[in-house]
Amino acid sequence: MTTSNCLEILLVDDDQDVLDAYHHLFSLAGYRTRIFTNPLSALDFIPIDWPGIVVTDMYMPQLSGMELLTQLKERDPRLPVIMISGHGDIPMALKAVKHGACDFLEKPIKPAELLALITKQLNSRHQYLQQKSSLNKTLTRELIGKSAQVNNIRQVLSEMALLDSNVCIYGESGTGRHNVASLLHSLSARATLPLIQLNGNQIKTISDIENLFTQASQASIILSFPELLSHEIQHWLAEFLLNQERTQSKPIRLITIFSDSPEIYIGEQSLLPELYYIINQSNIELPPLRKRPDDIAQLFHYFLKRSCNKLAKPLPSVDKSYLSTLRKHSWDGNVRELRNVAELFAIGIVKLTGQNRTQSMDQTHSPLDNLVNDYEKQIIEDALYLFSGRVADAANYLQIPRKKLYLRLKKHGVDKKDYKTL
């Protein structure tokens, strides 16, 4: 399908004769058009991500072209709008471009020039919408949930992925801050370039950060907890990022992670305002899981299925009453805690039921001692597999001392090294 077949040109002018002339010209070139003599009607017609571009006159009685441009850009900042005027001048053209117009033409219009501009903008719009559609499919797959909060995060991420601005991500521990930051990098134009992860408490001197940032050309950097940097280092970083903006060269895209709103750290004087204003070109707030209960069941099933696939186990059934229990839980550890509960459920350990229990085994005629030993070995092996051979983590979630788990490993002839992943 060609661009001209799937996109439209929306024409706005209070002069019907002018609209008819435009329509005839674009029809001969194979383009589809819609015409409006009232800009207010045109404004009502265009939704977000409308597949087309707008060509509008500057002076109209109901709404000026500049006012129409402003309202269209508030609704869809990436919508191409071409302004046309019979009384244009340089200040007017500059004002239109400043407000988001992709171009400004003066009457009388040269048909060849207009058609070349239309073709360029239609191709640009077509490419943008295709890219955004692909991003939305990826975000739907990677960000699990159906709540309004998750849908909003998807929308914001789809816009930020097409830009190269610095981004602040904030939320409680376990809400997926680092996952969202990594996803943003993978969806951006820098996806094939390095992704470097730093922590504010690891950078002690200006030399440390200067070496990291000057050597990381064209990389994305995820900096967790920048408020832990000394004020001297924060000042250097603000100057470095500001110089990028001044020179219009951007070797670094900085994604910062906070546990709370950055304004709180400014109030506590742990974050310099000068740094905040340059790193906060865009921001994403990740809500705690307790504030999006509609996503809990879907997330649980997602993590459960993923764990069962990894462990080559059949997918167990989940009672509605247990899903209700999950929905009512406070989830202080957020999505990370829910993932751990789902992973344990996959190996037969049911959490959050008032007391932990294991699911029933299939009936067998083996002696009881053998059943107990075999089942204990299976649970231990599953836990080690789940935690990639990390005995401390396995012991913690099996709720036994690490020393006791080592004794069980020796008893069953289990070697933790067999469960480590590369």
Secondary structure, DSSP 8 states (H G I E B T S, - for coil): --HHHH-EEEEE-S-HHHHHHHHHHHHHTT-EEEEES-HHHHHHH--TT-SEEEEEES--SSS-HHHHHHHHHHH-TT--EEEEESS--HHHHHHHHHTT-SEEEESS--HHHHHHHHHHHHHHHHHHHHHHHHHHHHHHHHS---SHHHHHHHHHHHHHTTS---EEEEE-TTS-HHHHHHHHHHHSTTTTS-EEEEEGGG--SHHHHHHHHHH-TTEEEEEE-GGGS-HHHHHHHHHHHHHHHHHT--SEEEEEEESS-HHHHHHTTSS-HHHHHHH-SEEEEE--GGG-GGGHHHHHHHHHHHHHHHHT-------HHHHHHHHHS--TTHHHHHHHHHHHHHTTEE-SSSS-EE-------S-HHHHHHHHHHHHHHHHHHHTTT-HHHHHHHHTS-HHHHHHHHHHHT--GGGG---
